[in-house]
């Protein structure tokens, strides 16, 4: 259920207490589950302590790589 929730909501980021409340788990149990999901590569922990989908960063980087610069080119070269 937790893995599916993060997959369905790619922008989801939760602190431990928020995740425990959302998933109806005790904090200690939720910590174990989230750590296991990190271990299998489904989640990662952001520098601010929030749990996010492991695909979130790779998806953002992939999107950035395919962006096209549509700004008009300057006619004057310096």
mmCIF file of the N, C-alpha and C atoms, coordinates in Angstrom:
data_MODEL
# 
_entry.id   MODEL 
# 
loop_
_atom_site.group_PDB 
_atom_site.id 
_atom_site.type_symbol 
_atom_site.label_atom_id 
_atom_site.label_alt_id 
_atom_site.label_comp_id 
_atom_site.label_asym_id 
_atom_site.label_entity_id 
_atom_site.label_seq_id 
_atom_site.pdbx_PDB_ins_code 
_atom_site.Cartn_x 
_atom_site.Cartn_y 
_atom_site.Cartn_z 
_atom_site.occupancy 
_atom_site.B_iso_or_equiv 
_atom_site.pdbx_formal_charge 
_atom_site.auth_seq_id 
_atom_site.auth_comp_id 
_atom_site.auth_asym_id 
_atom_site.auth_atom_id 
_atom_site.pdbx_PDB_model_num 
ATOM 1   N N  . UNK A 1 1  ? 0.823  -1.183 0.000   1.00 0.00 ? 1  UNK A N  1 
ATOM 2   C CA . UNK A 1 1  ? 0.000  0.000  0.000   1.00 0.00 ? 1  UNK A CA 1 
ATOM 3   C C  . UNK A 1 1  ? 0.879  1.264  0.000   1.00 0.00 ? 1  UNK A C  1 
ATOM 4   N N  . UNK A 1 2  ? 1.905  1.278  0.813   1.00 0.00 ? 2  UNK A N  1 
ATOM 5   C CA . UNK A 1 2  ? 2.767  2.460  0.909   1.00 0.00 ? 2  UNK A CA 1 
ATOM 6   C C  . UNK A 1 2  ? 3.501  2.680  -0.407  1.00 0.00 ? 2  UNK A C  1 
ATOM 7   N N  . UNK A 1 3  ? 4.055  1.627  -0.958  1.00 0.00 ? 3  UNK A N  1 
ATOM 8   C CA . UNK A 1 3  ? 4.780  1.730  -2.223  1.00 0.00 ? 3  UNK A CA 1 
ATOM 9   C C  . UNK A 1 3  ? 3.846  2.226  -3.328  1.00 0.00 ? 3  UNK A C  1 
ATOM 10  N N  . UNK A 1 4  ? 2.642  1.693  -3.368  1.00 0.00 ? 4  UNK A N  1 
ATOM 11  C CA . UNK A 1 4  ? 1.669  2.102  -4.369  1.00 0.00 ? 4  UNK A CA 1 
ATOM 12  C C  . UNK A 1 4  ? 1.272  3.554  -4.230  1.00 0.00 ? 4  UNK A C  1 
ATOM 13  N N  . UNK A 1 5  ? 1.151  4.031  -3.009  1.00 0.00 ? 5  UNK A N  1 
ATOM 14  C CA . UNK A 1 5  ? 0.792  5.429  -2.772  1.00 0.00 ? 5  UNK A CA 1 
ATOM 15  C C  . UNK A 1 5  ? 1.868  6.356  -3.313  1.00 0.00 ? 5  UNK A C  1 
ATOM 16  N N  . UNK A 1 6  ? 3.133  6.043  -3.049  1.00 0.00 ? 6  UNK A N  1 
ATOM 17  C CA . UNK A 1 6  ? 4.223  6.878  -3.563  1.00 0.00 ? 6  UNK A CA 1 
ATOM 18  C C  . UNK A 1 6  ? 4.297  6.791  -5.083  1.00 0.00 ? 6  UNK A C  1 
ATOM 19  N N  . UNK A 1 7  ? 3.976  5.642  -5.653  1.00 0.00 ? 7  UNK A N  1 
ATOM 20  C CA . UNK A 1 7  ? 4.004  5.465  -7.103  1.00 0.00 ? 7  UNK A CA 1 
ATOM 21  C C  . UNK A 1 7  ? 2.872  6.277  -7.751  1.00 0.00 ? 7  UNK A C  1 
ATOM 22  N N  . UNK A 1 8  ? 1.694  6.265  -7.145  1.00 0.00 ? 8  UNK A N  1 
ATOM 23  C CA . UNK A 1 8  ? 0.544  6.975  -7.693  1.00 0.00 ? 8  UNK A CA 1 
ATOM 24  C C  . UNK A 1 8  ? 0.647  8.485  -7.521  1.00 0.00 ? 8  UNK A C  1 
ATOM 25  N N  . UNK A 1 9  ? 1.404  8.910  -6.528  1.00 0.00 ? 9  UNK A N  1 
ATOM 26  C CA . UNK A 1 9  ? 1.550  10.338 -6.247  1.00 0.00 ? 9  UNK A CA 1 
ATOM 27  C C  . UNK A 1 9  ? 3.034  10.692 -6.269  1.00 0.00 ? 9  UNK A C  1 
ATOM 28  N N  . UNK A 1 10 ? 3.627  10.841 -7.455  1.00 0.00 ? 10 UNK A N  1 
ATOM 29  C CA . UNK A 1 10 ? 5.081  11.020 -7.564  1.00 0.00 ? 10 UNK A CA 1 
ATOM 30  C C  . UNK A 1 10 ? 5.647  12.210 -6.812  1.00 0.00 ? 10 UNK A C  1 
ATOM 31  N N  . UNK A 1 11 ? 4.854  13.228 -6.563  1.00 0.00 ? 11 UNK A N  1 
ATOM 32  C CA . UNK A 1 11 ? 5.345  14.398 -5.837  1.00 0.00 ? 11 UNK A CA 1 
ATOM 33  C C  . UNK A 1 11 ? 5.208  14.281 -4.334  1.00 0.00 ? 11 UNK A C  1 
ATOM 34  N N  . UNK A 1 12 ? 4.710  13.153 -3.847  1.00 0.00 ? 12 UNK A N  1 
ATOM 35  C CA . UNK A 1 12 ? 4.475  12.971 -2.415  1.00 0.00 ? 12 UNK A CA 1 
ATOM 36  C C  . UNK A 1 12 ? 5.782  12.976 -1.636  1.00 0.00 ? 12 UNK A C  1 
ATOM 37  N N  . UNK A 1 13 ? 5.813  13.757 -0.574  1.00 0.00 ? 13 UNK A N  1 
ATOM 38  C CA . UNK A 1 13 ? 6.971  13.763 0.326   1.00 0.00 ? 13 UNK A CA 1 
ATOM 39  C C  . UNK A 1 13 ? 6.432  13.874 1.745   1.00 0.00 ? 13 UNK A C  1 
ATOM 40  N N  . UNK A 1 14 ? 6.857  12.966 2.586   1.00 0.00 ? 14 UNK A N  1 
ATOM 41  C CA . UNK A 1 14 ? 6.321  12.878 3.939   1.00 0.00 ? 14 UNK A CA 1 
ATOM 42  C C  . UNK A 1 14 ? 7.419  12.704 4.970   1.00 0.00 ? 14 UNK A C  1 
ATOM 43  N N  . UNK A 1 15 ? 7.259  13.371 6.095   1.00 0.00 ? 15 UNK A N  1 
ATOM 44  C CA . UNK A 1 15 ? 8.096  13.083 7.252   1.00 0.00 ? 15 UNK A CA 1 
ATOM 45  C C  . UNK A 1 15 ? 7.547  11.829 7.914   1.00 0.00 ? 15 UNK A C  1 
ATOM 46  N N  . UNK A 1 16 ? 8.329  11.206 8.754   1.00 0.00 ? 16 UNK A N  1 
ATOM 47  C CA . UNK A 1 16 ? 7.946  9.951  9.387   1.00 0.00 ? 16 UNK A CA 1 
ATOM 48  C C  . UNK A 1 16 ? 6.590  10.039 10.082  1.00 0.00 ? 16 UNK A C  1 
ATOM 49  N N  . UNK A 1 17 ? 6.368  11.069 10.889  1.00 0.00 ? 17 UNK A N  1 
ATOM 50  C CA . UNK A 1 17 ? 5.091  11.196 11.607  1.00 0.00 ? 17 UNK A CA 1 
ATOM 51  C C  . UNK A 1 17 ? 3.913  11.336 10.656  1.00 0.00 ? 17 UNK A C  1 
ATOM 52  N N  . UNK A 1 18 ? 4.119  12.064 9.570   1.00 0.00 ? 18 UNK A N  1 
ATOM 53  C CA . UNK A 1 18 ? 3.053  12.221 8.577   1.00 0.00 ? 18 UNK A CA 1 
ATOM 54  C C  . UNK A 1 18 ? 2.734  10.890 7.910   1.00 0.00 ? 18 UNK A C  1 
ATOM 55  N N  . UNK A 1 19 ? 3.783  10.153 7.552   1.00 0.00 ? 19 UNK A N  1 
ATOM 56  C CA . UNK A 1 19 ? 3.586  8.856  6.901   1.00 0.00 ? 19 UNK A CA 1 
ATOM 57  C C  . UNK A 1 19 ? 2.860  7.888  7.830   1.00 0.00 ? 19 UNK A C  1 
ATOM 58  N N  . UNK A 1 20 ? 3.260  7.852  9.082   1.00 0.00 ? 20 UNK A N  1 
ATOM 59  C CA . UNK A 1 20 ? 2.617  6.957  10.049  1.00 0.00 ? 20 UNK A CA 1 
ATOM 60  C C  . UNK A 1 20 ? 1.134  7.290  10.180  1.00 0.00 ? 20 UNK A C  1 
ATOM 61  N N  . UNK A 1 21 ? 0.834  8.557  10.237  1.00 0.00 ? 21 UNK A N  1 
ATOM 62  C CA . UNK A 1 21 ? -0.571 8.978  10.354  1.00 0.00 ? 21 UNK A CA 1 
ATOM 63  C C  . UNK A 1 21 ? -1.349 8.639  9.080   1.00 0.00 ? 21 UNK A C  1 
ATOM 64  N N  . UNK A 1 22 ? -0.765 8.915  7.919   1.00 0.00 ? 22 UNK A N  1 
ATOM 65  C CA . UNK A 1 22 ? -1.430 8.653  6.642   1.00 0.00 ? 22 UNK A CA 1 
ATOM 66  C C  . UNK A 1 22 ? -1.720 7.165  6.452   1.00 0.00 ? 22 UNK A C  1 
ATOM 67  N N  . UNK A 1 23 ? -0.752 6.322  6.812   1.00 0.00 ? 23 UNK A N  1 
ATOM 68  C CA . UNK A 1 23 ? -0.896 4.892  6.572   1.00 0.00 ? 23 UNK A CA 1 
ATOM 69  C C  . UNK A 1 23 ? -1.477 4.136  7.765   1.00 0.00 ? 23 UNK A C  1 
ATOM 70  N N  . UNK A 1 24 ? -1.786 4.845  8.838   1.00 0.00 ? 24 UNK A N  1 
ATOM 71  C CA . UNK A 1 24 ? -2.415 4.218  9.995   1.00 0.00 ? 24 UNK A CA 1 
ATOM 72  C C  . UNK A 1 24 ? -1.510 3.239  10.730  1.00 0.00 ? 24 UNK A C  1 
ATOM 73  N N  . UNK A 1 25 ? -0.223 3.600  10.825  1.00 0.00 ? 25 UNK A N  1 
ATOM 74  C CA . UNK A 1 25 ? 0.761  2.735  11.485  1.00 0.00 ? 25 UNK A CA 1 
ATOM 75  C C  . UNK A 1 25 ? 1.351  3.435  12.701  1.00 0.00 ? 25 UNK A C  1 
ATOM 76  N N  . UNK A 1 26 ? 1.853  2.638  13.610  1.00 0.00 ? 26 UNK A N  1 
ATOM 77  C CA . UNK A 1 26 ? 2.641  3.214  14.703  1.00 0.00 ? 26 UNK A CA 1 
ATOM 78  C C  . UNK A 1 26 ? 3.935  3.736  14.096  1.00 0.00 ? 26 UNK A C  1 
ATOM 79  N N  . UNK A 1 27 ? 4.490  4.753  14.719  1.00 0.00 ? 27 UNK A N  1 
ATOM 80  C CA . UNK A 1 27 ? 5.696  5.387  14.182  1.00 0.00 ? 27 UNK A CA 1 
ATOM 81  C C  . UNK A 1 27 ? 6.830  4.367  14.024  1.00 0.00 ? 27 UNK A C  1 
ATOM 82  N N  . UNK A 1 28 ? 7.039  3.515  15.021  1.00 0.00 ? 28 UNK A N  1 
ATOM 83  C CA . UNK A 1 28 ? 8.124  2.531  14.959  1.00 0.00 ? 28 UNK A CA 1 
ATOM 84  C C  . UNK A 1 28 ? 7.916  1.541  13.808  1.00 0.00 ? 28 UNK A C  1 
ATOM 85  N N  . UNK A 1 29 ? 6.682  1.119  13.615  1.00 0.00 ? 29 UNK A N  1 
ATOM 86  C CA . UNK A 1 29 ? 6.377  0.191  12.521  1.00 0.00 ? 29 UNK A CA 1 
ATOM 87  C C  . UNK A 1 29 ? 6.576  0.866  11.170  1.00 0.00 ? 29 UNK A C  1 
ATOM 88  N N  . UNK A 1 30 ? 6.109  2.098  11.062  1.00 0.00 ? 30 UNK A N  1 
ATOM 89  C CA . UNK A 1 30 ? 6.256  2.845  9.826   1.00 0.00 ? 30 UNK A CA 1 
ATOM 90  C C  . UNK A 1 30 ? 7.733  3.051  9.492   1.00 0.00 ? 30 UNK A C  1 
ATOM 91  N N  . UNK A 1 31 ? 8.542  3.331  10.491  1.00 0.00 ? 31 UNK A N  1 
ATOM 92  C CA . UNK A 1 31 ? 9.984  3.517  10.283  1.00 0.00 ? 31 UNK A CA 1 
ATOM 93  C C  . UNK A 1 31 ? 10.607 2.267  9.669   1.00 0.00 ? 31 UNK A C  1 
ATOM 94  N N  . UNK A 1 32 ? 10.236 1.104  10.182  1.00 0.00 ? 32 UNK A N  1 
ATOM 95  C CA . UNK A 1 32 ? 10.769 -0.165 9.665   1.00 0.00 ? 32 UNK A CA 1 
ATOM 96  C C  . UNK A 1 32 ? 10.364 -0.356 8.205   1.00 0.00 ? 32 UNK A C  1 
ATOM 97  N N  . UNK A 1 33 ? 9.098  -0.107 7.910   1.00 0.00 ? 33 UNK A N  1 
ATOM 98  C CA . UNK A 1 33 ? 8.600  -0.288 6.543   1.00 0.00 ? 33 UNK A CA 1 
ATOM 99  C C  . UNK A 1 33 ? 9.284  0.686  5.589   1.00 0.00 ? 33 UNK A C  1 
ATOM 100 N N  . UNK A 1 34 ? 9.382  1.954  5.968   1.00 0.00 ? 34 UNK A N  1 
ATOM 101 C CA . UNK A 1 34 ? 10.026 2.944  5.111   1.00 0.00 ? 34 UNK A CA 1 
ATOM 102 C C  . UNK A 1 34 ? 11.501 2.621  4.902   1.00 0.00 ? 34 UNK A C  1 
ATOM 103 N N  . UNK A 1 35 ? 12.186 2.173  5.942   1.00 0.00 ? 35 UNK A N  1 
ATOM 104 C CA . UNK A 1 35 ? 13.597 1.776  5.802   1.00 0.00 ? 35 UNK A CA 1 
ATOM 105 C C  . UNK A 1 35 ? 13.739 0.604  4.849   1.00 0.00 ? 35 UNK A C  1 
ATOM 106 N N  . UNK A 1 36 ? 12.807 -0.342 4.910   1.00 0.00 ? 36 UNK A N  1 
ATOM 107 C CA . UNK A 1 36 ? 12.832 -1.479 3.981   1.00 0.00 ? 36 UNK A CA 1 
ATOM 108 C C  . UNK A 1 36 ? 12.605 -1.012 2.546   1.00 0.00 ? 36 UNK A C  1 
ATOM 109 N N  . UNK A 1 37 ? 11.708 -0.058 2.353   1.00 0.00 ? 37 UNK A N  1 
ATOM 110 C CA . UNK A 1 37 ? 11.464 0.462  1.009   1.00 0.00 ? 37 UNK A CA 1 
ATOM 111 C C  . UNK A 1 37 ? 12.667 1.234  0.470   1.00 0.00 ? 37 UNK A C  1 
ATOM 112 N N  . UNK A 1 38 ? 13.403 1.867  1.356   1.00 0.00 ? 38 UNK A N  1 
ATOM 113 C CA . UNK A 1 38 ? 14.653 2.510  0.946   1.00 0.00 ? 38 UNK A CA 1 
ATOM 114 C C  . UNK A 1 38 ? 15.664 1.440  0.546   1.00 0.00 ? 38 UNK A C  1 
ATOM 115 N N  . UNK A 1 39 ? 15.753 0.380  1.329   1.00 0.00 ? 39 UNK A N  1 
ATOM 116 C CA . UNK A 1 39 ? 16.714 -0.694 1.066   1.00 0.00 ? 39 UNK A CA 1 
ATOM 117 C C  . UNK A 1 39 ? 16.479 -1.370 -0.291  1.00 0.00 ? 39 UNK A C  1 
ATOM 118 N N  . UNK A 1 40 ? 15.222 -1.479 -0.701  1.00 0.00 ? 40 UNK A N  1 
ATOM 119 C CA . UNK A 1 40 ? 14.939 -2.122 -1.992  1.00 0.00 ? 40 UNK A CA 1 
ATOM 120 C C  . UNK A 1 40 ? 14.920 -1.117 -3.143  1.00 0.00 ? 40 UNK A C  1 
ATOM 121 N N  . UNK A 1 41 ? 15.151 0.164  -2.831  1.00 0.00 ? 41 UNK A N  1 
ATOM 122 C CA . UNK A 1 41 ? 15.260 1.181  -3.872  1.00 0.00 ? 41 UNK A CA 1 
ATOM 123 C C  . UNK A 1 41 ? 13.952 1.818  -4.301  1.00 0.00 ? 41 UNK A C  1 
ATOM 124 N N  . UNK A 1 42 ? 12.873 1.585  -3.570  1.00 0.00 ? 42 UNK A N  1 
ATOM 125 C CA . UNK A 1 42 ? 11.586 2.171  -3.933  1.00 0.00 ? 42 UNK A CA 1 
ATOM 126 C C  . UNK A 1 42 ? 11.453 3.606  -3.437  1.00 0.00 ? 42 UNK A C  1 
ATOM 127 N N  . UNK A 1 43 ? 12.058 3.901  -2.297  1.00 0.00 ? 43 UNK A N  1 
ATOM 128 C CA . UNK A 1 43 ? 12.015 5.240  -1.714  1.00 0.00 ? 43 UNK A CA 1 
ATOM 129 C C  . UNK A 1 43 ? 13.429 5.719  -1.443  1.00 0.00 ? 43 UNK A C  1 
ATOM 130 N N  . UNK A 1 44 ? 13.533 7.009  -1.204  1.00 0.00 ? 44 UNK A N  1 
ATOM 131 C CA . UNK A 1 44 ? 14.789 7.564  -0.704  1.00 0.00 ? 44 UNK A CA 1 
ATOM 132 C C  . UNK A 1 44 ? 14.429 8.645  0.297   1.00 0.00 ? 44 UNK A C  1 
ATOM 133 N N  . UNK A 1 45 ? 15.413 9.040  1.070   1.00 0.00 ? 45 UNK A N  1 
ATOM 134 C CA . UNK A 1 45 ? 15.182 10.053 2.089   1.00 0.00 ? 45 UNK A CA 1 
ATOM 135 C C  . UNK A 1 45 ? 15.870 11.335 1.656   1.00 0.00 ? 45 UNK A C  1 
ATOM 136 N N  . UNK A 1 46 ? 15.087 12.395 1.565   1.00 0.00 ? 46 UNK A N  1 
ATOM 137 C CA . UNK A 1 46 ? 15.612 13.696 1.154   1.00 0.00 ? 46 UNK A CA 1 
ATOM 138 C C  . UNK A 1 46 ? 16.464 14.282 2.282   1.00 0.00 ? 46 UNK A C  1 
ATOM 139 N N  . UNK A 1 47 ? 17.312 15.244 1.963   1.00 0.00 ? 47 UNK A N  1 
ATOM 140 C CA . UNK A 1 47 ? 18.156 15.860 2.991   1.00 0.00 ? 47 UNK A CA 1 
ATOM 141 C C  . UNK A 1 47 ? 17.373 16.442 4.164   1.00 0.00 ? 47 UNK A C  1 
ATOM 142 N N  . UNK A 1 48 ? 16.124 16.846 3.929   1.00 0.00 ? 48 UNK A N  1 
ATOM 143 C CA . UNK A 1 48 ? 15.320 17.405 5.021   1.00 0.00 ? 48 UNK A CA 1 
ATOM 144 C C  . UNK A 1 48 ? 14.587 16.325 5.819   1.00 0.00 ? 48 UNK A C  1 
ATOM 145 N N  . UNK A 1 49 ? 14.871 15.052 5.515   1.00 0.00 ? 49 UNK A N  1 
ATOM 146 C CA . UNK A 1 49 ? 14.289 13.952 6.273   1.00 0.00 ? 49 UNK A CA 1 
ATOM 147 C C  . UNK A 1 49 ? 12.998 13.400 5.707   1.00 0.00 ? 49 UNK A C  1 
ATOM 148 N N  . UNK A 1 50 ? 12.478 14.008 4.668   1.00 0.00 ? 50 UNK A N  1 
ATOM 149 C CA . UNK A 1 50 ? 11.231 13.518 4.089   1.00 0.00 ? 50 UNK A CA 1 
ATOM 150 C C  . UNK A 1 50 ? 11.488 12.296 3.211   1.00 0.00 ? 50 UNK A C  1 
ATOM 151 N N  . UNK A 1 51 ? 10.511 11.428 3.195   1.00 0.00 ? 51 UNK A N  1 
ATOM 152 C CA . UNK A 1 51 ? 10.562 10.243 2.351   1.00 0.00 ? 51 UNK A CA 1 
ATOM 153 C C  . UNK A 1 51 ? 9.905  10.574 1.024   1.00 0.00 ? 51 UNK A C  1 
ATOM 154 N N  . UNK A 1 52 ? 10.605 10.259 -0.065  1.00 0.00 ? 52 UNK A N  1 
ATOM 155 C CA . UNK A 1 52 ? 10.092 10.529 -1.406  1.00 0.00 ? 52 UNK A CA 1 
ATOM 156 C C  . UNK A 1 52 ? 10.352 9.313  -2.284  1.00 0.00 ? 52 UNK A C  1 
ATOM 157 N N  . UNK A 1 53 ? 9.655  9.271  -3.392  1.00 0.00 ? 53 UNK A N  1 
ATOM 158 C CA . UNK A 1 53 ? 9.851  8.180  -4.337  1.00 0.00 ? 53 UNK A CA 1 
ATOM 159 C C  . UNK A 1 53 ? 11.278 8.226  -4.877  1.00 0.00 ? 53 UNK A C  1 
ATOM 160 N N  . UNK A 1 54 ? 11.902 7.080  -5.008  1.00 0.00 ? 54 UNK A N  1 
ATOM 161 C CA . UNK A 1 54 ? 13.258 7.037  -5.561  1.00 0.00 ? 54 UNK A CA 1 
ATOM 162 C C  . UNK A 1 54 ? 13.242 7.445  -7.023  1.00 0.00 ? 54 UNK A C  1 
ATOM 163 N N  . UNK A 1 55 ? 12.113 7.276  -7.686  1.00 0.00 ? 55 UNK A N  1 
ATOM 164 C CA . UNK A 1 55 ? 11.993 7.653  -9.091  1.00 0.00 ? 55 UNK A CA 1 
ATOM 165 C C  . UNK A 1 55 ? 11.832 9.145  -9.279  1.00 0.00 ? 55 UNK A C  1 
ATOM 166 N N  . UNK A 1 56 ? 11.490 9.848  -8.222  1.00 0.00 ? 56 UNK A N  1 
ATOM 167 C CA . UNK A 1 56 ? 11.198 11.283 -8.337  1.00 0.00 ? 56 UNK A CA 1 
ATOM 168 C C  . UNK A 1 56 ? 12.390 12.063 -8.883  1.00 0.00 ? 56 UNK A C  1 
ATOM 169 N N  . UNK A 1 57 ? 13.556 11.853 -8.343  1.00 0.00 ? 57 UNK A N  1 
ATOM 170 C CA . UNK A 1 57 ? 14.739 12.581 -8.793  1.00 0.00 ? 57 UNK A CA 1 
ATOM 171 C C  . UNK A 1 57 ? 15.136 12.163 -10.199 1.00 0.00 ? 57 UNK A C  1 
ATOM 172 N N  . UNK A 1 58 ? 15.106 10.874 -10.478 1.00 0.00 ? 58 UNK A N  1 
ATOM 173 C CA . UNK A 1 58 ? 15.490 10.428 -11.814 1.00 0.00 ? 58 UNK A CA 1 
ATOM 174 C C  . UNK A 1 58 ? 14.493 10.917 -12.856 1.00 0.00 ? 58 UNK A C  1 
ATOM 175 N N  . UNK A 1 59 ? 13.213 10.997 -12.500 1.00 0.00 ? 59 UNK A N  1 
ATOM 176 C CA . UNK A 1 59 ? 12.203 11.517 -13.415 1.00 0.00 ? 59 UNK A CA 1 
ATOM 177 C C  . UNK A 1 59 ? 12.443 12.994 -13.670 1.00 0.00 ? 59 UNK A C  1 
ATOM 178 N N  . UNK A 1 60 ? 12.748 13.751 -12.624 1.00 0.00 ? 60 UNK A N  1 
ATOM 179 C CA . UNK A 1 60 ? 12.998 15.179 -12.780 1.00 0.00 ? 60 UNK A CA 1 
ATOM 180 C C  . UNK A 1 60 ? 14.222 15.421 -13.652 1.00 0.00 ? 60 UNK A C  1 
ATOM 181 N N  . UNK A 1 61 ? 15.272 14.645 -13.451 1.00 0.00 ? 61 UNK A N  1 
ATOM 182 C CA . UNK A 1 61 ? 16.482 14.809 -14.255 1.00 0.00 ? 61 UNK A CA 1 
ATOM 183 C C  . UNK A 1 61 ? 16.236 14.425 -15.706 1.00 0.00 ? 61 UNK A C  1 
ATOM 184 N N  . UNK A 1 62 ? 15.476 13.372 -15.928 1.00 0.00 ? 62 UNK A N  1 
ATOM 185 C CA . UNK A 1 62 ? 15.170 12.956 -17.292 1.00 0.00 ? 62 UNK A CA 1 
ATOM 186 C C  . UNK A 1 62 ? 14.360 14.033 -18.007 1.00 0.00 ? 62 UNK A C  1 
ATOM 187 N N  . UNK A 1 63 ? 13.401 14.629 -17.315 1.00 0.00 ? 63 UNK A N  1 
ATOM 188 C CA . UNK A 1 63 ? 12.611 15.688 -17.923 1.00 0.00 ? 63 UNK A CA 1 
ATOM 189 C C  . UNK A 1 63 ? 13.495 16.875 -18.253 1.00 0.00 ? 63 UNK A C  1 
ATOM 190 N N  . UNK A 1 64 ? 14.414 17.206 -17.393 1.00 0.00 ? 64 UNK A N  1 
ATOM 191 C CA . UNK A 1 64 ? 15.307 18.335 -17.631 1.00 0.00 ? 64 UNK A CA 1 
ATOM 192 C C  . UNK A 1 64 ? 16.177 18.083 -18.861 1.00 0.00 ? 64 UNK A C  1 
ATOM 193 N N  . UNK A 1 65 ? 16.622 16.850 -19.061 1.00 0.00 ? 65 UNK A N  1 
ATOM 194 C CA . UNK A 1 65 ? 17.481 16.517 -20.187 1.00 0.00 ? 65 UNK A CA 1 
ATOM 195 C C  . UNK A 1 65 ? 16.773 16.679 -21.526 1.00 0.00 ? 65 UNK A C  1 
ATOM 196 N N  . UNK A 1 66 ? 15.453 16.606 -21.528 1.00 0.00 ? 66 UNK A N  1 
ATOM 197 C CA . UNK A 1 66 ? 14.703 16.686 -22.776 1.00 0.00 ? 66 UNK A CA 1 
ATOM 198 C C  . UNK A 1 66 ? 14.065 18.058 -23.009 1.00 0.00 ? 66 UNK A C  1 
ATOM 199 N N  . UNK A 1 67 ? 14.342 19.004 -22.135 1.00 0.00 ? 67 UNK A N  1 
ATOM 200 C CA . UNK A 1 67 ? 13.808 20.340 -22.332 1.00 0.00 ? 67 UNK A CA 1 
ATOM 201 C C  . UNK A 1 67 ? 14.498 21.006 -23.516 1.00 0.00 ? 67 UNK A C  1 
ATOM 202 N N  . UNK A 1 68 ? 13.735 21.740 -24.264 1.00 0.00 ? 68 UNK A N  1 
ATOM 203 C CA . UNK A 1 68 ? 14.273 22.456 -25.413 1.00 0.00 ? 68 UNK A CA 1 
ATOM 204 C C  . UNK A 1 68 ? 14.259 23.943 -25.071 1.00 0.00 ? 68 UNK A C  1 
ATOM 205 N N  . UNK A 1 69 ? 15.333 24.598 -25.349 1.00 0.00 ? 69 UNK A N  1 
ATOM 206 C CA . UNK A 1 69 ? 15.415 26.033 -25.098 1.00 0.00 ? 69 UNK A CA 1 
ATOM 207 C C  . UNK A 1 69 ? 14.692 26.765 -26.223 1.00 0.00 ? 69 UNK A C  1 
ATOM 208 N N  . UNK A 1 70 ? 13.537 27.363 -25.898 1.00 0.00 ? 70 UNK A N  1 
ATOM 209 C CA . UNK A 1 70 ? 12.736 28.064 -26.895 1.00 0.00 ? 70 UNK A CA 1 
ATOM 210 C C  . UNK A 1 70 ? 12.939 29.573 -26.860 1.00 0.00 ? 70 UNK A C  1 
ATOM 211 N N  . UNK A 1 71 ? 13.882 30.013 -26.066 1.00 0.00 ? 71 UNK A N  1 
ATOM 212 C CA . UNK A 1 71 ? 14.147 31.452 -26.009 1.00 0.00 ? 71 UNK A CA 1 
ATOM 213 C C  . UNK A 1 71 ? 14.734 31.916 -27.338 1.00 0.00 ? 71 UNK A C  1 
ATOM 214 N N  . UNK A 1 72 ? 14.347 33.118 -27.775 1.00 0.00 ? 72 UNK A N  1 
ATOM 215 C CA . UNK A 1 72 ? 14.911 33.620 -29.034 1.00 0.00 ? 72 UNK A CA 1 
ATOM 216 C C  . UNK A 1 72 ? 16.416 33.833 -28.884 1.00 0.00 ? 72 UNK A C  1 
ATOM 217 N N  . UNK A 1 73 ? 17.107 33.478 -29.906 1.00 0.00 ? 73 UNK A N  1 
ATOM 218 C CA . UNK A 1 73 ? 18.561 33.663 -29.909 1.00 0.00 ? 73 UNK A CA 1 
ATOM 219 C C  . UNK A 1 73 ? 18.888 35.128 -30.167 1.00 0.00 ? 73 UNK A C  1 
ATOM 220 N N  . UNK A 1 74 ? 19.876 35.624 -29.479 1.00 0.00 ? 74 UNK A N  1 
ATOM 221 C CA . UNK A 1 74 ? 20.303 37.005 -29.675 1.00 0.00 ? 74 UNK A CA 1 
ATOM 222 C C  . UNK A 1 74 ? 20.929 37.148 -31.062 1.00 0.00 ? 74 UNK A C  1 
ATOM 223 N N  . UNK A 1 75 ? 20.589 38.226 -31.741 1.00 0.00 ? 75 UNK A N  1 
ATOM 224 C CA . UNK A 1 75 ? 21.144 38.462 -33.072 1.00 0.00 ? 75 UNK A CA 1 
ATOM 225 C C  . UNK A 1 75 ? 22.510 39.126 -32.975 1.00 0.00 ? 75 UNK A C  1 
ATOM 226 N N  . UNK A 1 76 ? 22.784 39.677 -31.810 1.00 0.00 ? 76 UNK A N  1 
ATOM 227 C CA . UNK A 1 76 ? 24.057 40.383 -31.626 1.00 0.00 ? 76 UNK A CA 1 
ATOM 228 C C  . UNK A 1 76 ? 25.008 39.496 -30.842 1.00 0.00 ? 76 UNK A C  1 
ATOM 229 N N  . UNK A 1 77 ? 26.119 39.224 -31.444 1.00 0.00 ? 77 UNK A N  1 
ATOM 230 C CA . UNK A 1 77 ? 27.127 38.439 -30.740 1.00 0.00 ? 77 UNK A CA 1 
ATOM 231 C C  . UNK A 1 77 ? 28.159 39.388 -30.171 1.00 0.00 ? 77 UNK A C  1 
ATOM 232 N N  . UNK A 1 78 ? 28.569 39.094 -28.971 1.00 0.00 ? 78 UNK A N  1 
ATOM 233 C CA . UNK A 1 78 ? 29.580 39.959 -28.342 1.00 0.00 ? 78 UNK A CA 1 
ATOM 234 C C  . UNK A 1 78 ? 30.884 39.263 -28.273 1.00 0.00 ? 78 UNK A C  1 
# 
